[in-house]
Amino acid sequence: MLERDVGIYEAIATNEHGEARQRVRMDIAEYPTFIERPDETIIMLRKSGRITARVIGVPYPDIKWCVNYLYFCYIGFIFYTTAWKETIIVCKSI
């Protein structure tokens, strides 16, 4: 399947009694793929750091971050931001 194959397709059935039509839209999909994988990171005690991940996919995938297998959004001094094709975890020093 290629991007040129995306569009509206129509099935037309006919016989001596008439005609029936059905239109459908066909889109493409793509598995999420990391274009930048998060690297293993060591952050010094009382220092700031960040972890970055970039992905592509159709439709655009959501990225969720986990700490010890638990999803998080904002945990104390750790938060993440999402932009097109990128999420960043920022660990602020206290």
MIMIKE-881381 format. One record per residue (C-alpha): x, y, z. Coordinates in Angstrom, 3 decimals, padded with zeros to 6 digits, always signed. Each point is the difference from the previous one (the first is absolute). Layout:
px:py:pz
X:Y:Z;
...
! end
This chain:
px:py:pz
+000.000:+000.000:+000.000;
+001.361:+003.391:-000.956;
-001.159:+003.556:+000.677;
-001.258:+000.233:-003.574;
-002.535:-002.757:+000.844;
-001.777:+002.155:+002.619;
-003.384:+001.255:-001.100;
-003.691:-000.704:-000.412;
-000.849:-003.339:-001.559;
-003.429:-000.875:-001.337;
-001.565:-003.411:-000.544;
-002.786:-000.050:-002.600;
-002.381:-002.947:-000.306;
-002.454:-000.175:-002.886;
-002.582:-002.399:-001.328;
-003.151:+000.228:-002.099;
-001.872:+001.573:+002.969;
+002.313:+002.867:+000.728;
+003.221:+001.078:+001.544;
+001.487:+000.292:+003.492;
+003.093:+002.000:+000.974;
+002.107:+000.081:+003.117;
+002.885:+002.394:+000.596;
+002.768:-000.526:+002.513;
+003.054:+002.003:+000.932;
+003.277:-001.886:+000.179;
+002.898:+001.371:+002.005;
+003.434:-001.328:+000.736;
+001.418:-000.823:+003.394;
+003.545:-000.381:+001.206;
+001.294:-001.632:+003.185;
+001.590:+002.394:+002.490;
+003.752:+000.157:-000.516;
+002.613:+001.724:+002.125;
+002.079:+002.413:-002.023;
+001.864:+000.921:+003.197;
-000.013:-002.538:+002.807;
+000.396:+001.116:+003.598;
+003.578:-000.558:+001.149;
+000.943:-001.416:+003.359;
+000.753:+003.019:+002.119;
+001.716:+000.674:+003.294;
-000.948:+003.250:+001.707;
+002.178:+001.258:+002.817;
-001.622:+000.543:+003.378;
-001.541:+003.507:+000.255;
+000.580:+000.664:-003.725;
-002.424:+000.356:-002.921;
-000.235:-002.361:-002.956;
-002.205:-001.067:-002.876;
-000.982:-003.061:-001.993;
-001.276:+000.429:-003.555;
-001.975:-002.315:-002.307;
-001.148:+000.664:-003.572;
-002.494:-002.180:-001.866;
-001.830:-000.184:-003.307;
-003.114:-001.913:-001.020;
-003.345:+000.391:-001.758;
-002.088:+001.121:+001.756;
+002.516:+001.827:+002.173;
+000.595:-002.129:+003.126;
-000.337:+001.112:+003.617;
+003.060:-000.478:+002.169;
-000.506:-000.941:+003.620;
+002.823:-000.072:+002.503;
+000.278:-002.463:+002.885;
+002.076:-000.097:+003.146;
+000.347:-003.515:+001.411;
-002.876:-001.132:-002.278;
-002.376:+002.767:+001.191;
-001.205:+002.678:-002.431;
+000.553:+003.555:+001.091;
-000.698:+003.509:-001.155;
+001.237:+002.196:+002.827;
+001.767:-001.497:+003.016;
+001.574:+002.614:+002.263;
+003.027:+001.374:-001.792;
-000.370:-002.286:-003.069;
-002.220:+001.021:-002.891;
-000.177:-000.529:-003.705;
-000.957:+002.115:-002.969;
-001.239:-001.119:-003.390;
+000.590:+001.696:-003.333;
-000.406:-001.270:-003.544;
+002.011:-003.251:-000.265;
+001.718:+000.554:+003.355;
-000.486:-000.389:+003.725;
+002.487:+001.067:+002.607;
+000.268:-000.932:+003.670;
+001.560:+002.801:+002.004;
+001.327:-000.691:+003.495;
+000.517:+003.260:+001.858;
+002.490:+000.258:+002.811;
-001.441:+000.778:+003.419;
! end
